[in-house]
């Protein structure tokens, strides 16, 4: 067992890139090509049973997460809000290992916010180590696309310890620092495990933009033809990176079911200047090459039951995964993908927007509904409710409109859209008697809502994430 916070010497020697300032292209093609060769060698050795890889510290089955949670929480006021802690952490890490700066996007705002939410997730859930381990295994799987290696985690640990001491001041005690280190190593062991489990697949896939349509000034629909088979299911989401911002990734739902030509569809709403969404909406052209990380999500149609009646609720660009689900549903009805033609159940779809103009894919939906009598569509527009007397009309807010309809307990529900809408809809469905295991909605990590105060400051920055789904907005 390493002594807490003493791995700094190994961060250089174990790293696949040299220390100091990176050469041009280090985190571009040359760096990722080097990692790909290294992973291919490891995979070959694993398949042939040759050699032994360095053992990674496992995620301990007997880890006392609840004990560390109590200790960390007791002294949490010394390092929260997390804004200063995270600023000190990155200052320390980039000062000691300057090459690591090149692994991050130019703007660190999103990264700082994301790390704060990860800290809150760990602290709030440490008493459920199995859940935490599963979450960080997936995170480690995703981090392969960033070029993150085990040595980088060691540098992060050393920088975190220095930042904790600097932020906490004289009241800081060694026992609390050791609890933070154990928490971090538990998470990192799961991340390394998740990365190693995905060694046989690419860290990311590339695709060429074949179409780019501005449906609104702030919204674009992109079609991307993948260069090699891209494994995913309708209803899932993936991280996307633009060559204009190569180190920045944001999650978007895939708006099409898998197609024979390998094209995927993305719906992107621009959320502000200078980010990935702005690059994809305003500066991406046909012919540009995008990168997609591995697909994730459980908001998928059940393969074992093709006649289940469905309820689908979509708001804003949360329409994207619902469109993919409808494509798959329609394909099952006509026998696409080698399936025999058979009933696929009925679909009741509620789709919401602020006004008619924001129903940006209405033409496609109308054509699908005209071809399939078992698809019933109700459009909900915020502008139509509430009325002057405060009463909700038939086209009132989405969650209330769904709740006023018939009982849904016999259906499988899919809910996608802004966090507040998803949370309200799920609450109303469960209150009406629909079992929770019949409601599917996936969180998209990049769409985590910020707290009303400092986005790095409190658990509210994390807790709302559980209700977020659909395309990143």
C-alpha positions as CSV (number, residue, x, y, z in Angstrom):
1,X,0.0,0.0,0.0
2,X,1.3,3.4,-0.9
3,X,1.6,6.1,1.7
4,X,-1.2,8.6,1.2
5,X,-0.3,11.4,-1.1
6,X,3.2,10.2,-1.9
7,X,2.9,9.0,-5.5
8,X,4.4,12.2,-7.1
9,X,7.7,10.6,-8.1
10,X,5.9,8.0,-10.2
11,X,3.7,10.3,-12.2
12,X,6.6,11.0,-14.5
13,X,8.2,7.6,-14.9
14,X,4.9,5.8,-15.5
15,X,3.5,8.3,-17.9
16,X,3.5,7.5,-21.6
17,X,4.4,11.1,-22.4
18,X,7.4,13.1,-21.3
19,X,7.3,15.8,-18.6
20,X,7.4,19.5,-19.3
21,X,5.6,21.3,-22.1
22,X,4.0,18.9,-24.6
23,X,5.2,18.9,-28.2
24,X,2.6,20.1,-30.8
25,X,0.0,17.4,-31.4
26,X,0.9,15.5,-28.2
27,X,-2.8,15.2,-27.2
28,X,-3.9,14.9,-30.8
29,X,-3.2,12.2,-33.3
30,X,0.4,11.3,-32.1
31,X,-0.5,10.9,-28.5
32,X,-3.7,8.9,-29.1
33,X,-1.9,6.7,-31.7
34,X,0.8,6.0,-29.0
35,X,-1.9,5.0,-26.6
36,X,-3.6,2.8,-29.2
37,X,-0.4,0.9,-29.8
38,X,0.1,0.5,-26.1
39,X,-3.4,-0.8,-25.6
40,X,-3.1,-3.1,-28.6
41,X,0.0,-4.7,-27.1
42,X,-1.7,-5.1,-23.7
43,X,-4.7,-6.7,-25.4
44,X,-2.5,-9.1,-27.4
45,X,-0.7,-10.1,-24.2
46,X,-4.0,-10.7,-22.5
47,X,-5.3,-12.8,-25.3
48,X,-2.2,-14.9,-25.5
49,X,-1.7,-15.1,-21.8
50,X,1.8,-13.6,-22.1
51,X,3.3,-11.5,-19.4
52,X,1.8,-10.0,-16.3
53,X,0.5,-6.4,-16.3
54,X,1.3,-4.4,-13.2
55,X,-1.4,-5.1,-10.6
56,X,-3.7,-2.2,-9.9
57,X,-4.9,-1.6,-6.4
58,X,-8.4,-3.2,-6.5
59,X,-11.6,-1.6,-5.3
60,X,-11.7,-3.3,-1.9
61,X,-14.9,-5.3,-1.2
62,X,-14.5,-4.5,2.5
63,X,-14.0,-0.8,2.1
64,X,-15.6,1.1,5.0
65,X,-17.2,3.8,2.9
66,X,-19.6,4.8,5.7
67,X,-16.8,5.4,8.1
68,X,-14.9,7.6,5.7
69,X,-18.1,9.4,4.9
70,X,-18.6,10.3,8.5
71,X,-15.1,11.5,8.9
72,X,-15.0,13.6,5.7
73,X,-18.4,15.1,6.4
74,X,-17.3,16.1,9.9
75,X,-14.6,18.4,8.5
76,X,-16.3,19.3,5.2
77,X,-16.9,22.9,6.1
78,X,-13.1,23.4,6.0
79,X,-13.0,22.8,2.2
80,X,-16.4,23.8,1.0
81,X,-17.6,25.5,-1.2
82,X,-15.3,23.4,-3.5
83,X,-14.4,26.3,-5.7
84,X,-11.2,27.2,-3.9
85,X,-10.2,23.6,-3.3
86,X,-10.5,22.7,-7.0
87,X,-8.7,25.9,-8.1
88,X,-5.8,25.0,-5.8
89,X,-5.9,21.4,-7.0
90,X,-5.5,22.3,-10.7
91,X,-2.9,25.1,-9.9
92,X,-0.8,22.5,-8.1
93,X,-1.1,19.8,-10.7
94,X,-0.3,22.0,-13.7
95,X,2.6,23.6,-11.8
96,X,4.2,20.3,-11.0
97,X,3.3,18.5,-14.2
98,X,2.8,21.1,-16.9
99,X,2.2,18.6,-19.7
100,X,-1.1,17.6,-18.0
101,X,-2.6,21.0,-18.9
102,X,-2.7,19.9,-22.6
103,X,-5.1,17.0,-21.7
104,X,-7.7,19.6,-20.7
105,X,-9.8,22.1,-22.7
106,X,-8.8,25.7,-22.9
107,X,-11.6,26.8,-20.6
108,X,-11.7,24.9,-17.3
109,X,-15.1,26.1,-16.1
110,X,-17.0,23.0,-17.1
111,X,-14.2,20.7,-15.8
112,X,-14.2,22.5,-12.4
113,X,-18.0,22.2,-12.1
114,X,-17.9,18.5,-13.2
115,X,-15.3,17.7,-10.6
116,X,-17.2,19.4,-7.8
117,X,-20.2,17.3,-8.7
118,X,-18.1,14.1,-8.7
119,X,-16.8,15.0,-5.2
120,X,-20.4,15.6,-4.0
121,X,-21.5,12.3,-5.5
122,X,-18.7,10.4,-3.8
123,X,-19.4,12.0,-0.4
124,X,-23.1,11.6,-0.5
125,X,-23.0,7.9,-1.7
126,X,-19.9,6.6,0.0
127,X,-22.0,4.4,2.3
128,X,-23.1,2.6,-0.9
129,X,-19.8,1.4,-2.3
130,X,-21.2,-1.0,-4.8
131,X,-23.2,1.8,-6.4
132,X,-20.2,4.1,-6.4
133,X,-17.9,1.4,-7.9
134,X,-20.4,0.8,-10.8
135,X,-20.6,4.6,-11.5
136,X,-16.8,5.0,-11.6
137,X,-16.3,1.9,-13.7
138,X,-18.4,3.6,-16.4
139,X,-16.5,6.8,-15.9
140,X,-13.2,5.0,-16.3
141,X,-14.6,3.4,-19.5
142,X,-15.5,6.9,-20.8
143,X,-12.2,8.5,-19.7
144,X,-10.2,6.3,-22.2
145,X,-11.2,8.8,-24.9
146,X,-9.4,11.5,-23.0
147,X,-6.1,9.7,-23.0
148,X,-6.1,9.4,-19.2
149,X,-3.6,6.9,-17.8
150,X,-3.1,5.5,-14.2
151,X,-0.1,7.8,-13.7
152,X,-2.3,10.8,-14.2
153,X,-4.5,9.6,-11.3
154,X,-1.4,9.5,-9.1
155,X,-0.6,13.1,-10.0
156,X,-4.2,14.1,-9.3
157,X,-4.0,12.4,-5.8
158,X,-0.8,14.3,-4.9
159,X,-2.4,17.6,-6.1
160,X,-5.6,17.0,-4.2
161,X,-3.7,16.4,-0.9
162,X,-1.8,19.7,-1.3
163,X,-5.0,21.5,-2.2
164,X,-6.9,20.1,0.9
165,X,-4.1,21.3,3.2
166,X,-4.0,24.7,1.6
167,X,-7.8,25.1,1.6
168,X,-8.4,23.8,5.2
169,X,-5.7,25.6,6.9
170,X,-4.4,24.8,10.5
171,X,-7.5,22.9,11.5
172,X,-6.8,20.1,9.0
173,X,-5.9,16.7,10.5
174,X,-4.1,13.8,8.9
175,X,-6.9,11.3,9.6
176,X,-9.3,13.3,7.4
177,X,-6.7,13.5,4.6
178,X,-6.3,9.8,4.7
179,X,-10.1,9.3,4.5
180,X,-10.1,11.5,1.3
181,X,-7.2,9.5,-0.1
182,X,-9.0,6.2,0.6
183,X,-12.2,7.6,-1.0
184,X,-10.2,8.7,-4.1
185,X,-8.3,5.5,-4.5
186,X,-11.6,3.5,-4.2
187,X,-13.0,5.5,-7.1
188,X,-9.8,5.4,-9.1
189,X,-9.5,1.6,-8.7
190,X,-13.0,1.3,-10.2
191,X,-12.1,3.7,-13.1
192,X,-9.0,1.7,-13.9
193,X,-11.1,-1.5,-13.8
194,X,-13.7,0.0,-16.2
195,X,-10.9,1.2,-18.6
196,X,-9.3,-2.2,-18.6
197,X,-12.6,-4.0,-19.3
198,X,-13.0,-1.9,-22.4
199,X,-9.5,-2.6,-23.8
200,X,-10.9,-4.5,-26.8
201,X,-12.9,-1.5,-28.1
202,X,-11.8,1.8,-29.4
203,X,-11.6,4.7,-26.9
204,X,-13.7,6.7,-29.4
205,X,-15.1,6.4,-32.9
206,X,-14.8,9.0,-35.8
207,X,-17.5,10.0,-38.2
208,X,-17.9,12.5,-41.0
209,X,-20.7,15.1,-41.0
210,X,-22.9,14.4,-44.0
211,X,-25.7,16.9,-43.2
212,X,-26.0,20.0,-41.0
213,X,-29.4,21.7,-40.8
214,X,-30.2,24.8,-38.8
215,X,-33.8,24.1,-37.7
216,X,-33.7,27.3,-35.5
217,X,-31.0,29.9,-34.9
218,X,-29.9,28.1,-31.8
219,X,-30.5,24.5,-32.9
220,X,-29.0,22.2,-35.5
221,X,-29.7,18.6,-36.6
222,X,-26.5,16.8,-37.7
223,X,-26.1,13.5,-39.5
224,X,-22.8,11.8,-39.1
225,X,-21.6,8.8,-41.0
226,X,-19.4,6.7,-38.8
227,X,-16.1,5.4,-40.3
228,X,-16.5,2.0,-38.7
229,X,-19.4,0.2,-37.0
230,X,-20.5,2.1,-34.0
231,X,-22.3,-0.1,-31.4
232,X,-25.3,1.5,-29.7
233,X,-29.1,1.1,-29.2
234,X,-31.9,3.5,-29.8
235,X,-32.4,5.7,-26.7
236,X,-28.8,5.8,-25.7
237,X,-26.4,8.8,-25.5
238,X,-22.7,9.4,-26.2
239,X,-20.1,12.1,-25.6
240,X,-19.2,14.1,-28.7
241,X,-16.1,16.2,-29.5
242,X,-15.6,18.7,-32.3
243,X,-12.2,19.3,-33.9
244,X,-12.7,22.9,-33.1
245,X,-12.5,22.0,-29.4
246,X,-10.6,18.7,-29.4
247,X,-10.2,18.3,-25.6
248,X,-13.9,19.2,-24.7
249,X,-16.6,16.6,-24.8
250,X,-20.3,17.0,-24.2
251,X,-23.0,14.3,-24.1
252,X,-25.9,14.2,-26.6
253,X,-28.6,11.6,-27.2
254,X,-28.4,9.7,-30.4
255,X,-31.5,10.7,-32.4
256,X,-31.7,7.7,-34.7
257,X,-31.9,4.0,-34.4
258,X,-28.9,2.1,-35.8
259,X,-29.0,2.2,-39.6
260,X,-27.4,0.0,-42.3
261,X,-25.5,3.0,-43.7
262,X,-23.8,3.7,-40.3
263,X,-25.3,7.2,-40.0
264,X,-26.2,8.6,-36.6
265,X,-28.3,11.8,-36.0
266,X,-27.6,14.4,-33.3
267,X,-29.9,17.3,-32.2
268,X,-27.8,20.1,-30.6
269,X,-29.1,23.2,-29.0
270,X,-26.6,26.0,-28.5
271,X,-26.4,26.9,-24.8
272,X,-24.0,29.9,-25.1
273,X,-20.9,31.2,-26.8
274,X,-17.6,29.4,-26.9
275,X,-18.7,25.9,-26.0
276,X,-19.1,22.6,-27.7
277,X,-22.7,23.3,-28.5
278,X,-21.8,26.6,-30.2
279,X,-19.1,24.8,-32.2
280,X,-21.5,22.1,-33.4
281,X,-24.4,24.5,-34.1
282,X,-22.7,27.5,-35.6
283,X,-19.3,26.4,-36.9
284,X,-19.6,22.8,-38.0
285,X,-19.8,22.0,-41.7
286,X,-20.4,19.0,-43.9
287,X,-17.2,17.1,-44.2
288,X,-16.0,17.9,-40.7
289,X,-14.9,14.8,-38.7
290,X,-16.4,14.4,-35.2
291,X,-15.5,12.0,-32.4
292,X,-18.0,10.0,-30.5
293,X,-17.3,8.2,-27.2
294,X,-18.9,4.9,-26.3
295,X,-22.7,4.8,-26.1
296,X,-24.4,4.5,-22.7
297,X,-27.9,4.4,-21.2
298,X,-30.7,2.1,-20.3
299,X,-33.6,4.0,-21.9
300,X,-34.0,1.3,-24.5
301,X,-36.9,-0.8,-25.8
302,X,-37.0,-4.3,-24.2
303,X,-35.8,-6.9,-26.7
304,X,-37.7,-9.7,-25.0
305,X,-41.2,-8.1,-25.2
306,X,-42.1,-6.6,-28.5
307,X,-45.8,-6.1,-27.9
308,X,-45.6,-3.8,-24.8
309,X,-47.8,-0.7,-25.0
310,X,-45.6,2.4,-24.5
311,X,-45.9,5.9,-23.0
312,X,-43.3,8.4,-24.3
313,X,-42.9,11.9,-22.9
314,X,-40.4,14.3,-24.5
315,X,-39.6,18.0,-23.9
316,X,-37.2,20.2,-25.9
317,X,-34.2,18.4,-27.3
318,X,-35.2,15.5,-25.1
319,X,-37.1,14.6,-28.3
320,X,-33.9,13.2,-29.7
321,X,-33.8,9.8,-27.9
322,X,-37.6,9.4,-28.2
323,X,-37.3,9.9,-32.0
324,X,-34.7,7.0,-32.0
325,X,-37.0,4.8,-30.0
326,X,-39.9,5.5,-32.4
327,X,-37.7,4.6,-35.3
328,X,-36.9,1.3,-33.7
329,X,-40.6,0.8,-32.8
330,X,-41.7,1.5,-36.3
331,X,-39.0,-0.8,-37.7
332,X,-40.2,-3.7,-35.5
333,X,-43.7,-3.2,-36.9
334,X,-42.5,-3.4,-40.6
335,X,-40.0,-6.1,-39.9
336,X,-36.8,-4.0,-40.4
337,X,-33.4,-5.4,-39.5
338,X,-34.4,-9.0,-40.5
339,X,-37.2,-9.2,-38.0
340,X,-40.5,-10.7,-39.0
341,X,-43.5,-8.3,-39.2
342,X,-45.4,-8.4,-36.0
343,X,-47.3,-6.1,-33.7
344,X,-45.1,-3.9,-31.5
345,X,-47.7,-2.5,-29.2
346,X,-49.2,1.0,-29.2
347,X,-47.5,4.3,-28.4
348,X,-49.0,7.3,-26.6
349,X,-46.6,10.2,-27.2
350,X,-46.7,13.6,-25.3
351,X,-44.3,16.1,-26.8
352,X,-43.8,19.5,-25.3
353,X,-42.3,22.8,-26.3
354,X,-42.6,26.5,-25.4
355,X,-44.4,27.3,-28.6
356,X,-45.2,25.9,-32.0
357,X,-42.0,27.1,-33.6
358,X,-39.9,25.0,-31.1
359,X,-41.4,21.8,-32.4
360,X,-38.5,21.6,-34.7
361,X,-39.1,18.0,-36.0
362,X,-42.9,18.3,-36.4
363,X,-42.9,17.3,-40.1
364,X,-41.1,14.0,-39.4
365,X,-43.4,13.1,-36.5
366,X,-46.6,14.0,-38.5
367,X,-45.5,11.6,-41.3
368,X,-44.7,8.8,-38.9
369,X,-48.1,9.2,-37.1
370,X,-49.9,9.2,-40.5
371,X,-48.3,5.8,-41.3
372,X,-49.0,4.2,-37.9
373,X,-52.5,4.3,-36.5
374,X,-51.2,2.9,-33.2
375,X,-49.1,6.0,-32.6
376,X,-51.1,8.8,-30.8
377,X,-49.5,12.2,-30.5
378,X,-50.5,15.0,-28.0
379,X,-48.6,18.2,-28.4
380,X,-48.2,20.3,-25.3
381,X,-47.3,24.0,-25.7
382,X,-46.3,26.2,-22.7
383,X,-47.8,29.2,-24.4
384,X,-51.3,27.7,-24.2
385,X,-51.3,27.4,-20.4
386,X,-52.2,28.5,-17.8
387,X,-55.2,30.5,-18.8
388,X,-56.3,33.8,-17.4
389,X,-58.1,32.1,-14.5
390,X,-54.9,30.1,-13.7
391,X,-56.5,26.9,-14.8
392,X,-54.4,24.5,-17.0
393,X,-55.7,23.9,-20.5
394,X,-55.4,20.7,-22.5
395,X,-52.1,22.0,-23.7
396,X,-50.7,22.8,-20.3
397,X,-47.3,22.0,-19.0
398,X,-46.2,18.5,-20.0
399,X,-46.1,16.8,-16.6
400,X,-49.6,17.9,-15.7
401,X,-51.0,17.0,-19.1
402,X,-49.6,13.4,-18.8
403,X,-51.0,13.1,-15.2
404,X,-54.6,14.1,-16.4
405,X,-54.8,11.3,-18.9
406,X,-55.8,7.7,-18.3
407,X,-54.0,5.4,-16.0
408,X,-50.6,4.3,-17.4
409,X,-49.8,1.4,-15.1
410,X,-50.0,-1.1,-17.9
411,X,-47.5,0.6,-20.1
412,X,-43.7,1.0,-20.2
413,X,-42.8,4.7,-19.9
414,X,-39.9,6.7,-21.4
415,X,-39.3,10.3,-20.2
416,X,-36.8,12.6,-21.7
417,X,-36.1,16.4,-21.5
418,X,-35.2,19.1,-19.0
419,X,-34.5,18.0,-15.5
420,X,-37.5,19.8,-13.9
421,X,-39.9,18.3,-16.5
422,X,-38.5,14.8,-16.1
423,X,-38.6,14.9,-12.3
424,X,-42.2,16.3,-12.3
425,X,-43.4,13.7,-14.8
426,X,-41.8,10.8,-13.0
427,X,-43.3,11.9,-9.7
428,X,-46.8,12.2,-11.2
429,X,-46.6,8.8,-12.9
430,X,-45.5,7.1,-9.7
431,X,-48.2,8.9,-7.7
432,X,-50.8,7.6,-10.2
433,X,-49.7,4.1,-9.5
434,X,-47.2,3.3,-12.2
435,X,-44.4,1.1,-10.8
436,X,-41.0,2.8,-10.7
437,X,-39.4,-0.1,-12.6
438,X,-41.7,0.6,-15.6
439,X,-40.4,4.2,-16.0
440,X,-37.1,4.7,-17.9
441,X,-35.1,7.8,-17.9
442,X,-31.3,8.2,-18.1
443,X,-29.1,10.9,-16.6
444,X,-26.8,12.6,-19.0
445,X,-23.6,13.6,-17.0
446,X,-22.9,16.9,-18.9
447,X,-26.4,18.2,-18.4
448,X,-26.1,18.2,-14.6
449,X,-28.0,21.3,-13.3
450,X,-26.0,23.8,-11.2
451,X,-27.0,24.8,-7.8
452,X,-28.7,28.2,-7.4
453,X,-25.5,29.5,-5.8
454,X,-21.9,28.5,-6.5
455,X,-21.9,25.6,-9.0
456,X,-19.1,24.1,-7.0
457,X,-20.5,24.8,-3.6
458,X,-23.1,22.4,-2.4
459,X,-24.9,19.1,-2.9
460,X,-27.7,20.7,-4.8
461,X,-25.2,20.8,-7.7
462,X,-25.4,17.1,-7.8
463,X,-28.8,15.9,-6.5
464,X,-30.8,17.3,-9.4
465,X,-28.7,15.2,-11.8
466,X,-30.8,12.1,-11.1
467,X,-33.7,13.6,-13.0
468,X,-31.8,14.8,-16.1
469,X,-32.1,12.9,-19.3
470,X,-32.3,13.4,-23.1
471,X,-29.9,15.4,-25.2
472,X,-27.5,17.7,-23.6
473,X,-28.9,21.2,-23.8
